[in-house]
């Protein structure tokens, strides 16, 4: 019993850290551009297909394919921002949100046209032996996922807190106008945020595809939405919040799948979102913002 | 209901006249045999889409909140009414009327339940919560396989609202359109639009923002539920996956293409976007691509310098003003 709970917790930690990687992108973009990038989930899909092209179609080596994936996703993320979101920077939120949904649909239908709707099987690029602790069995993918997530989070935290570009990002998210006055290039900073967020989504996409091993044009939608739930749960706009929210959500999902019902696990995840928004809309680590007239 | 009959000004008489002419036109087409089977089978889907688009427009266009769970209200209407008609044995007319009432009211109750979080949230969060509710309802419908037959779907629903009974469907659709048109023009409707334009200012002049938000949500859900009833009793088989996120987006596309805050626009867009895929059967793969590009371009155009320039030069508004002036002169 104890072992099975521990196994579920570790599974939850694995899925949760993938959610956390995606949630970081949502939270960073929300902090800076004050918009929900609905297309963020589909960047995962773009990443997964790019990896597939690199490895299965172009026969590139694994590290080069991963690098290619990260670059392609960052470019797509920045292109989306430049083409679709930048013209709407001063538009009402409703317009931006509908555009973001449009972009998400656009990415999905393009990949549907190129790769067709039939799922493509994909062999994991992570071939690591599982590790045994007594009767507890931890798979190789889990270990790699946890290591990759931890390293990227540490790098991200250092980047945001210690470098000049990171400071610029924080300044823009605090006050766009003031940041511009002190000489920060706001447009460049926003593009950089999209690039970093999409690069993290690319990593998440690679880890996700190694776990589930099938490619579908709509594969990004559900993890995308769940990662958004994670970002809200942790407090949107807060980077430690996104990490915490992702892991908490992953554990909730894994436990409810194992002990309540597989069919209802999605309902429970969204139930958590509704409850959080009703009880504490600013999330676990979010700052409460007072309404200004 | 009172507001429906309160005052008949010229515009309302015109609306009713257009609806009656539309009905006569369709009847002539059908009786004259101008429509083949393929097109008669589109009549009910068109009416259902008009109802869905007009009711979503109330929330998105007039209240100014994005709802991504409109298909969820539709599914509640469809399932609750279908469970009733499949499991009971009453005369057809009575059964259908009760089914309509059940579908509408159940959807309205859920509209109220979802409307409560609306009070605390706005914009982005609200959109996600409605999306989340849609997913919750879908998984609950799949999980309750005892009543809903799970993912396999509920079948053998009597076909009360198929193309043979297009008169009934048309009347329900017409009532929906007229009621929402009148609601929007009424005092309540102006309050709803005021909430959209500036909710703080609205509250400061003594309009209860939360009450109007809930009201708009419940009314919108009610009509979506009725549309769901018509849908279920047209196709005869319903599955939880029919009413997913994509369905909600398709309704949103209709509303955005028709123009947010324009009921005539929603009606026209619903007709076009239901008939067009049928005409372009071969290009079905490109349909969603075109929809998504249309969504992005319309949003960018609406907030671009080009449109601002057109409005400032008054090339467009002059045209509209002339038209408006003539109308005012005659009335």
Interface residues (C-beta under 8 A of the other chain):
Chain A: X35 X36 X84 X87 X88 X90 X91 X93 X94 X95 X96 X97 X98 X99 X101 X102 X103 X104 X105 X106 X108 X109 X110 X112 X113 X221 X225 X228 X229 X232 X261 X263 X264 X266 X267 X270 X271 X273 X274 X277 X278 X281 X291 X293
Chain B: X60 X64 X65 X66 X68 X117 X120 X121 X123 X124 X125 X127 X128 X129 X131 X132 X133 X135 X136 X139 X140 X142 X143 X200 X245 X249 X252 X256 X285 X286 X288 X289 X291 X292 X293 X294 X295 X296 X299 X300 X302 X303 X304
